Amino acid sequence: MKLIQNSGIPIYQQIADAFRSDILSGKMQQGEYLPSIRGLAKELKISVITTMKAYELLEEEGLVTAIQGKGFCVNAQDSQMLQEQHMRRIEDSLTDAIKAARMAGISRDEVMKTFDLLWNMQE
């Protein structure tokens, strides 16, 4: 896991984002445990509190469950919840893109052309 210190995104958020991505993409399966809080903090050279905050965020989202004495375990992901999580990420990204386009004075048509171009490049 690679953290970017001066990205403007809090470290705990970067950690949560990385695990969220792994869970939603299927890289981490139901029943799999996240690294221990202390172990991850030591590996990343960050505070245990920062790691705990990231794990609690994932728990609030329903992606993991804390199991006393064992750590945090990945929950089963039903397809509807998975789709909802992906849709929320898409909405956030598109909202950021719209704000950036408006700040730069780029028209909706230009944004849509760019979107279509990028969409077609991914096929």
Backbone hydrogen bonds in HBPLUS format (Angstrom, degrees):
<---DONOR---> <-ACCEPTOR-->    atom                        ^
c    i                          cat <-CA-CA->   ^        H-A-AA   ^      H-
h    n   atom  resd res      DA  || num        DHA   H-A  angle D-A-AA Bond
n    s   type  num  typ     dist DA aas  dist angle  dist       angle   num
A0013-GLN N   A0010-PRO O   3.02 MM   3  5.24 122.0  2.37 100.8 115.5     1
A0014-GLN N   A0010-PRO O   3.01 MM   4  6.42 152.4  2.09 151.5 159.9     2
A0015-ILE N   A0011-ILE O   2.99 MM   4  6.30 156.5  2.04 155.2 161.2     3
A0016-ALA N   A0012-TYR O   2.96 MM   4  6.17 166.5  1.98 146.4 150.3     4
A0017-ASP N   A0013-GLN O   2.78 MM   4  5.92 159.6  1.82 149.2 155.4     5
A0018-ALA N   A0014-GLN O   3.03 MM   4  6.19 154.2  2.09 141.9 148.1     6
A0019-PHE N   A0015-ILE O   3.06 MM   4  6.39 166.3  2.08 157.5 160.2     7
A0020-ARG N   A0016-ALA O   2.78 MM   4  5.89 161.1  1.82 152.5 159.0     8
A0021-SER N   A0017-ASP O   2.93 MM   4  6.04 161.0  1.97 145.9 150.6     9
A0022-ASP N   A0018-ALA O   3.10 MM   4  6.36 156.8  2.16 143.3 149.4    10
A0023-ILE N   A0019-PHE O   2.84 MM   4  6.08 154.0  1.90 154.0 161.3    11
A0024-LEU N   A0020-ARG O   2.83 MM   4  5.98 174.3  1.84 159.5 161.2    12
A0025-SER N   A0021-SER O   2.95 MM   4  5.90 144.9  2.07 142.1 151.1    13
A0027-LYS N   A0022-ASP O   2.83 MM   5  4.87 117.9  2.23 149.8 161.1    14
A0028-MET N   A0022-ASP O   3.00 MM   6  5.54 149.9  2.10 127.9 124.6    15
A0026-GLY N   A0023-ILE O   3.16 MM   3  5.24 149.3  2.26  99.6 108.9    16
A0032-GLU N   A0029-GLN O   3.06 MM   3  5.63 161.6  2.10 135.8 138.9    17
A0031-GLY N   A0074-VAL O   2.91 MM  43  5.25 174.1  1.91 145.1 143.3    18
A0074-VAL N   A0032-GLU O   2.82 MM  42  5.47 164.2  1.85 158.3 163.0    19
A0034-LEU N   A0072-PHE O   2.85 MM  38  5.62 163.7  1.87 161.7 166.8    20
A0040-LEU N   A0036-SER O   2.86 MM   4  6.01 166.7  1.88 155.9 158.6    21
A0041-ALA N   A0037-ILE O   2.99 MM   4  6.10 160.6  2.03 145.8 151.9    22
A0042-LYS N   A0038-ARG O   2.90 MM   4  6.07 157.7  1.95 148.1 154.0    23
A0043-GLU N   A0039-GLY O   2.90 MM   4  6.09 163.2  1.93 148.2 153.3    24
A0044-LEU N   A0040-LEU O   2.86 MM   4  6.01 161.3  1.90 153.7 158.1    25
A0045-LYS N   A0041-ALA O   2.82 MM   4  5.62 113.2  2.27 132.6 148.6    26
A0046-ILE N   A0041-ALA O   2.91 MM   5  4.95 160.9  1.95 141.1 147.1    27
A0045-LYS N   A0042-LYS O   3.20 MM   3  4.89 143.3  2.35  92.2 102.9    28
A0051-THR N   A0047-SER O   3.25 MM   4  6.62 159.0  2.29 147.0 151.5    29
A0052-MET N   A0048-VAL O   2.85 MM   4  6.08 162.0  1.89 152.1 157.6    30
A0053-LYS N   A0049-ILE O   2.94 MM   4  6.11 153.1  2.02 144.5 151.3    31
A0054-ALA N   A0050-THR O   3.16 MM   4  6.45 153.0  2.23 145.3 151.8    32
A0055-TYR N   A0051-THR O   3.04 MM   4  6.37 161.4  2.07 154.7 159.4    33
A0056-GLU N   A0052-MET O   2.87 MM   4  6.07 157.4  1.92 151.8 158.4    34
A0057-LEU N   A0053-LYS O   3.01 MM   4  6.19 147.8  2.12 141.4 149.7    35
A0058-LEU N   A0054-ALA O   3.15 MM   4  6.50 154.2  2.22 146.2 152.4    36
A0059-GLU N   A0055-TYR O   2.93 MM   4  6.22 145.3  2.05 142.5 153.0    37
A0060-GLU N   A0056-GLU O   2.87 MM   4  6.13 155.7  1.93 149.0 154.7    38
A0061-GLU N   A0057-LEU O   3.14 MM   4  6.40 144.0  2.27 141.0 150.2    39
A0063-LEU N   A0058-LEU O   3.02 MM   5  5.49 149.3  2.12 169.5 161.6    40
A0062-GLY N   A0059-GLU O   2.92 MM   3  5.02 153.6  1.99 103.8 112.4    41
A0075-ASN N   A0063-LEU O   2.89 MM  12  5.49 176.4  1.89 139.1 140.3    42
A0065-THR N   A0073-CYS O   2.83 MM   8  5.31 149.0  1.92 145.9 156.1    43
A0073-CYS N   A0065-THR O   2.86 MM   8  5.31 165.0  1.88 151.9 152.3    44
A0067-ILE N   A0071-GLY O   2.68 MM   4  5.34 169.9  1.69 168.0 171.7    45
A0070-LYS N   A0067-ILE O   2.85 MM   3  5.43 161.6  1.88 141.7 144.9    46
A0071-GLY N   A0067-ILE O   2.98 MM   4  5.34 154.6  2.04 156.5 154.4    47
A0082-LEU N   A0078-ASP O   2.91 MM   4  6.13 164.4  1.93 160.3 165.6    48
A0083-GLN N   A0079-SER O   2.93 MM   4  6.07 158.5  1.98 143.6 149.0    49
A0084-GLU N   A0080-GLN O   2.97 MM   4  6.19 153.6  2.04 144.0 151.5    50
A0085-GLN N   A0081-MET O   2.88 MM   4  6.17 155.5  1.94 152.5 158.6    51
A0086-HIS N   A0082-LEU O   3.00 MM   4  6.29 162.2  2.03 151.4 156.0    52
A0087-MET N   A0083-GLN O   2.86 MM   4  6.04 158.9  1.90 148.3 154.7    53
A0088-ARG N   A0084-GLU O   2.96 MM   4  6.18 152.7  2.04 145.9 152.6    54
A0089-ARG N   A0085-GLN O   3.13 MM   4  6.44 155.1  2.20 146.6 152.7    55
A0090-ILE N   A0086-HIS O   2.92 MM   4  6.23 156.5  1.98 152.3 159.3    56
A0091-GLU N   A0087-MET O   2.88 MM   4  6.10 164.2  1.91 151.9 155.8    57
A0092-ASP N   A0088-ARG O   2.99 MM   4  6.21 158.7  2.04 146.2 151.8    58
A0093-SER N   A0089-ARG O   2.99 MM   4  6.21 161.9  2.02 148.3 153.0    59
A0094-LEU N   A0090-ILE O   2.84 MM   4  6.05 163.8  1.87 157.3 162.0    60
A0095-THR N   A0091-GLU O   2.88 MM   4  5.99 155.0  1.94 146.9 154.0    61
A0096-ASP N   A0092-ASP O   3.06 MM   4  6.30 158.3  2.10 146.8 152.1    62
A0097-ALA N   A0093-SER O   2.96 MM   4  6.24 154.2  2.03 145.5 153.0    63
A0098-ILE N   A0094-LEU O   2.87 MM   4  6.10 156.5  1.92 150.7 156.5    64
A0099-LYS N   A0095-THR O   3.01 MM   4  6.25 163.4  2.04 150.4 154.6    65
A0100-ALA N   A0096-ASP O   2.98 MM   4  6.21 161.1  2.02 148.7 153.9    66
A0101-ALA N   A0097-ALA O   2.89 MM   4  6.07 158.1  1.94 148.0 154.3    67
A0102-ARG N   A0098-ILE O   2.92 MM   4  6.14 163.2  1.95 154.3 158.3    68
A0103-MET N   A0099-LYS O   2.98 MM   4  6.18 157.8  2.03 148.5 154.7    69
A0104-ALA N   A0100-ALA O   3.04 MM   4  6.22 144.2  2.18 142.4 151.8    70
A0105-GLY N   A0101-ALA O   2.94 MM   4  6.03 108.7  2.46 137.0 154.7    71
A0106-ILE N   A0101-ALA O   2.85 MM   5  4.93 163.5  1.87 150.2 148.1    72
A0105-GLY N   A0102-ARG O   3.17 MM   3  4.96 152.4  2.25  95.8 104.1    73
A0111-VAL N   A0107-SER O   3.03 MM   4  6.36 157.3  2.08 148.2 154.7    74
A0112-MET N   A0108-ARG O   2.82 MM   4  6.07 162.9  1.85 156.5 161.2    75
A0113-LYS N   A0109-ASP O   2.91 MM   4  6.12 154.3  1.97 147.6 154.5    76
A0114-THR N   A0110-GLU O   2.99 MM   4  6.20 158.0  2.04 145.9 151.9    77
A0115-PHE N   A0111-VAL O   2.80 MM   4  6.07 157.9  1.85 151.1 158.0    78
A0116-ASP N   A0112-MET O   2.86 MM   4  6.06 165.7  1.88 149.9 153.3    79
A0117-LEU N   A0113-LYS O   2.92 MM   4  6.10 158.0  1.97 146.5 152.8    80
A0118-LEU N   A0114-THR O   2.90 MM   4  6.12 167.6  1.92 154.6 157.5    81
A0119-TRP N   A0115-PHE O   2.79 MM   4  5.95 158.1  1.83 153.3 160.4    82
A0120-ASN N   A0116-ASP O   2.94 MM   4  6.09 164.3  1.97 149.1 152.8    83
A0121-MET N   A0117-LEU O   3.00 MM   4  6.22 143.7  2.13 143.7 154.0    84
A0122-GLN N   A0119-TRP O   3.17 MM   3  5.41 139.8  2.34 101.0 111.8    85
A0123-GLU N   A0120-ASN O   3.34 MM   3  5.43 158.9  2.38 102.4 108.6    86
